[in-house]
Amino acid sequence: MMLSLTGFSVVAGALLGWVNSVTAEPIAQANAKALSDAIAVVIPGFDNNPAESPETVDVDGVTYKVYKATKGGEFIGAAVESSANGFGGALTVLVGFDKDGNIIDYSLLSHAETPGLGSKAADWFKKGGKGDITGKNPGEQPLVVSKDGGQIDAITASTITTRAFLLAVNNAYAAYKNQNVDTTSGATQQAAPATDESETNE
């Protein structure tokens, strides 16, 4: 029995290693394409390849990836990848800034927010959305949810997600400018989440 189990383990391990080696490259290519597509959304019009050589910027001990975009050799803006803890876990956004620091657009790369509530962050802050942040410059005025005295409308029943999202965007701007902004302005300290997101938002 011991020999059988050993043999089975060796075969299973070999198969897993083979599958991993076969799928690793396609997965890496798919991830690279997804990133390139997201960069094209948040800073359109570049003619270089920003995803090819991202810069890393350290702000308050946190490292951010900055993808610089150029057209005809001239800098036109950059996309910055930033994360913050939302209601369900880490929320990661890619924010595009023009050369003056104004927000062009954003892409929600990943999140673990409540479906139908916090997940609305993918569109809520887009141009024409209720919490539209496009054209705003966090350097002139940090993005703050209206419930906290700011100017951005929170996602309905998802204030925690909104605070986390705005924190990520404010921090992305700090990385873009390579300087500190008030990292508490977009999000406040959060209590342990309840079973329903809306219960913690009032």
C-alpha positions in Angstrom: 0.0 0.0 0.0 2.9 2.4 0.8 4.5 1.8 -2.5 1.1 2.4 -4.3 0.6 5.6 -2.4 4.1 6.8 -3.2 3.7 5.9 -6.8 0.4 7.7 -7.0 1.9 10.8 -5.3 4.8 10.9 -7.7 2.6 10.6 -10.8 0.1 13.2 -9.5 3.0 15.6 -8.7 4.5 15.1 -12.2 1.1 15.7 -13.8 0.5 18.9 -11.8 4.0 20.2 -12.7 3.3 19.5 -16.4 -0.1 21.2 -16.3 1.5 24.2 -14.6 4.3 24.5 -17.1 1.8 24.2 -20.0 -0.6 26.9 -18.7 1.8 29.3 -17.1 2.7 31.1 -20.3 -0.9 31.5 -21.6 -2.0 32.8 -18.2 0.9 35.3 -18.2 0.0 36.4 -21.7 -3.7 36.8 -20.8 -2.8 38.9 -17.7 -0.4 41.1 -19.8 -3.2 41.7 -22.4 -5.7 42.5 -19.7 -3.3 45.1 -18.2 -2.5 46.6 -21.5 -6.3 46.9 -22.3 -6.9 48.5 -18.9 -4.1 51.1 -19.5 -5.5 51.9 -22.9 -8.9 52.7 -21.2 -7.5 55.0 -18.5 -4.9 56.8 -20.6 -5.9 56.6 -24.3 -3.9 58.0 -27.1 -0.3 56.8 -26.3 2.0 55.3 -28.9 4.5 53.7 -26.6 4.0 50.5 -24.5 3.5 51.6 -20.9 3.0 48.1 -19.6 6.5 47.1 -20.9 8.5 49.0 -18.3 6.5 50.2 -15.3 8.2 52.4 -12.7 7.9 51.7 -9.0 7.2 54.5 -6.6 7.4 54.2 -2.8 5.0 56.3 -0.8 4.9 55.9 3.0 6.4 52.4 2.7 4.0 51.2 0.1 5.2 50.4 -3.5 3.0 51.5 -6.4 3.4 50.6 -10.1 3.3 53.6 -12.4 2.8 53.1 -16.2 4.0 56.2 -18.1 2.3 57.0 -21.4 3.9 59.1 -24.2 2.9 60.2 -27.6 5.5 61.2 -30.1 8.0 61.0 -27.3 6.1 63.5 -25.2 4.7 62.5 -21.8 0.9 62.6 -21.8 0.0 61.0 -18.5 0.3 57.8 -16.5 -1.7 54.9 -15.1 -1.1 54.0 -11.4 -2.1 50.7 -9.8 -3.3 51.2 -6.2 -5.1 49.1 -3.6 -7.1 49.6 -0.4 -9.1 47.4 1.9 -12.8 47.5 1.2 -15.7 45.7 2.8 -14.8 42.3 1.5 -11.1 42.6 1.2 -8.5 44.2 -1.1 -9.9 46.5 -3.9 -7.4 47.3 -6.6 -7.8 50.1 -9.2 -5.8 51.4 -12.1 -6.2 55.2 -12.3 -5.2 57.2 -15.3 -4.0 60.8 -14.8 -3.2 63.4 -17.5 0.1 65.4 -17.3 -1.6 67.9 -15.0 -2.8 65.3 -12.5 -6.4 65.3 -13.6 -8.2 61.9 -13.5 -8.9 60.7 -17.1 -10.6 57.4 -16.2 -10.1 54.2 -14.1 -10.5 50.5 -14.2 -11.4 48.3 -11.3 -8.8 45.5 -11.6 -10.0 43.3 -8.8 -12.2 43.3 -5.7 -14.1 41.1 -3.2 -17.0 43.4 -2.6 -20.6 42.4 -2.2 -22.3 41.6 -5.6 -24.8 44.3 -6.5 -23.5 46.7 -3.8 -19.8 47.3 -3.5 -19.2 45.7 -7.0 -20.9 48.8 -8.4 -17.5 50.6 -8.0 -16.7 49.3 -11.5 -19.0 51.9 -13.0 -20.2 54.2 -10.2 -17.3 56.7 -10.4 -17.1 56.7 -14.3 -18.0 59.7 -16.4 -21.7 60.4 -16.1 -22.0 58.2 -13.0 -23.4 59.4 -9.7 -20.0 59.5 -8.1 -18.2 60.7 -11.3 -14.5 61.5 -10.5 -13.3 62.1 -14.0 -11.6 65.5 -14.5 -11.0 65.9 -10.8 -7.5 66.5 -9.4 -6.8 65.0 -6.0 -3.9 67.3 -5.6 -6.2 70.3 -5.6 -8.8 68.7 -3.4 -8.5 65.1 -2.1 -11.5 62.9 -3.0 -13.8 62.5 0.0 -17.2 60.8 0.3 -20.0 63.3 0.9 -21.0 61.6 4.1 -17.6 62.7 5.5 -18.0 66.2 4.2 -16.6 65.7 0.8 -18.0 66.0 -2.7 -18.3 62.4 -4.0 -21.6 60.6 -3.7 -21.2 57.2 -2.1 -22.4 54.0 -3.7 -25.9 53.3 -2.4 -25.5 51.2 0.8 -21.8 50.8 0.2 -20.1 53.7 2.0 -17.2 51.4 3.1 -16.5 50.5 -0.5 -16.7 54.1 -1.5 -14.2 55.2 1.2 -11.8 52.4 0.2 -12.1 53.3 -3.5 -11.4 57.0 -2.9 -8.5 56.1 -0.6 -7.0 54.0 -3.4 -7.4 56.9 -5.9 -5.9 59.5 -3.5 -3.0 57.2 -2.9 -2.6 56.6 -6.6 -2.3 60.4 -7.1 0.3 60.5 -4.3 2.3 57.9 -6.2 1.8 59.7 -9.5 3.1 63.0 -8.1 5.6 61.0 -5.9 4.5 63.0 -2.9 2.3 62.5 0.1 -1.4 63.4 0.3 -3.7 63.0 3.2 -4.2 59.3 3.0 -7.1 59.4 5.6 -9.2 61.8 3.6 -10.7 59.2 1.3 -11.3 56.6 3.9 -11.8 56.4 7.7 -10.8 53.7 10.0 -13.2 50.8 9.5 -14.8 48.7 12.1 -15.0 44.9 11.7 -17.5 44.2 8.9 -20.9 42.8 9.7 -22.6 40.1 7.7 -24.4 42.6 5.6 -22.4 45.5 4.1 -25.3 48.0 4.4 -25.5 47.4 8.2 -22.0 49.0 8.6 -22.6 52.0 6.4 -25.1 54.0 8.3 
